Amino acid sequence: MEGYRYQQFAYLIIPLTLGVEFFLTARAERKKEGKESAKAVSMDALGYLFIAIIPAMFLFTIFSLEYKRFPLMVQLLHRLDRYGVMFFFLGAWWQVFLITALRARRVAERGGKCFLEVWCPYLALGGFISALILWVAPWNLMWVSVLWFVGTCSMCGIVGTAPQKVSKIFIVLALLVLIGENILFIMLDAIV
């Protein structure tokens, strides 16, 4: 197996973390409502998507391509592999934003400490993906990414943004980055 594939396995940490966050948010929703709700069920479904289905597809395409399985589906598998890498590579940012939004939402509901429960994991995951993905990137992009995470954390901390607003801000950021990523992927896929 190619060496870069092992680095791609490390990308799975972010979607697995996001899946756990969806499950925790669903549990908090059930406690708040006292019964089963559509929000809790949809959060559980998204949790299963990020914990099981997406990593399974990612691993399936990697092993199928590396060990030359399914020779009649090579084109489709290459496309899935490219999208999977884009999903985890560029998608790590929107997933970290979504993790932060879910954590801030739970903190807002129970009144916990925003610094320890929201900003520390945000900075840790941001530093992790910046180092993992952009370690050898040109133009010091790794440090630009790190400064982005530190800057957004500092701005929200200095302004004293309430956890409910942090949740909304980061959901909007996640959606913008997700849409931008898919537009970029379509353009890159057309070129390649």
N, C-alpha and C positions, 0 to 999 in steps of 0.2 A: 504494500500500500504506500502511496506517495506520502512524504513527510508532512505536507501542508494539510493533509486530511486529519491528522491528529490535532492540529490547532483548531480545525473546524469543530471537533467534538467539544472543545471548551466553550464554543458559542452556545451550546445547549444549556449552560448554566442560567442564562437570562430567561429564556422561555419557561424553563422549569420553575424558576423563582416566580415568574408571572402567574403560572398555573396555581402555585401554592397561594399566592396573594388573592386570586379569584376565589379559591376555596375558603380562605379565612374571611373574606368579605361576605361570601354567601352565608357562612355560619353567623357572622355578626348581624346580618340582615334578618336571619331567622330568629335570633334572640330578640332583636328590636321589635319585630312584628309579632312574635309569639306564635307564628304559624308559617306554613309554607307559602311562599309568594312567587310571582313570576320573576322578580328580580333575582331571588335566591337560586331558582332553578336555572335561569340563564347564566348566572355567575358560575354555577357548578358546571354547566355545559362548556363554558369558555375555559374553565379550569382543566377539564378533561381534554379539550382541544390542545391546550398548550403543554400539558404534561404527557399526553399519550400520542395523540394523532400526528401532530406536527413533527415531534422528534422521530416518530416511527417512519414517517414518510422521508424525512431527511436521511436517516440511517439506511433505509431501504434503497434509496437512490445511490448513496455512496457505495454500499456493498455490491449493488447490482452492476454499477459501472466499473468498480475496481476489479471485481472477479468475473467480469464479462458474462454476466447472466442476461437472459432475455435479449438476444442479439437483434430481434425484430423490432424492439422498442428503444433502440439506442438513442434516436433523435429525441423522443419524448423524455427519456431518462436524463439526457443532457439538459434539456429545458427545465425539468423539475430541479435538477441539481443547481443550475444557475439561479433559479428563483429561490431555492432554499438558502443558498449562500447569500443572496441579496437580502432575503428575509431576516437572516440572523446577523449578517454583516452590517448593513445599514439599518436593519430593523432593530438592532440593539438599542438605539437611541429612543425610538418611540416606545419600545417595551419598558425601558427604564422610566420614561415619563409616565407610562400607565401604572407601573408598580408604585411610583411616588404618589400618583393620584389616588390609588386604592388605599394606600397606607394613610394618607392625609384624611381621607373620608372616614376611615375607622377611628382615627385619632379625634376628629371633630365630633363623632358620635359619643365617644366615651370620655373625652376631655383629658387625654394623655399629654405627654411631653412631645412637642413637635420636633425638637432638636434631635433627641435620641431615637425616636421611632420613625421619623420621616427623613430628616436631612442627613443623618449619618449613613443609613443604607443608600441614599441617593448618591452621596459622594463616593462611597465605596464601590458601588456598581458602576458609576461614571468613570472612576479611575481604572477599574478593571477593564471595561470595554475600550477605553481610550488606549490603554497599554496593549491589550490583546490585539485589537484590530489595527491600530495605527502605529505600531512599534517601528516599522521601517517606512512609514509613509513620507512622501516629500513635503516640503514647505512647513515643517514642524507641525503638522496637523495633529499629532498626538497632544502637543501642548495647547493647541487651540481648543481641542476637545476638552481637555482638563480644565482650561480656563472657562469654557462655557459652563461646565457643571458647577465650578466654584462660584462663578459670577451669578448664575441664576439662583443658587442657594443663598449667596450673600445679599442679593437684591431683595429677595423675599424675606430674609431675616432682618435686614435693616429697616425695611418698610413695615415690618411686623404683620405680614399677611396672615390672616386667620386660616386655620386648616381647611375650612370649607372653600375658601377662595383658592387656596393652593391646589385643592383637588380639581376645581374647575379649570384653572390655568393650565395644569398639566394634562388634563384630558384634551383641551384645545391644542396644546403643543403636540401631543401624541397623534392626534388626527391630522394635523398639518404635515408632520414628518412622514406619517404613513402614506398620505396622498402623494407627497413629493417623492417619496421613495419609489412608489409604483409608477409614477410618470417617468422618473429617471430610468427605472428598469425597462420600461417599454421602449424608451429611446435607445438605451444600450443594447437591448435585444435586437432591435431593428438594425443597428450598426454591425453587430457581431453576427 
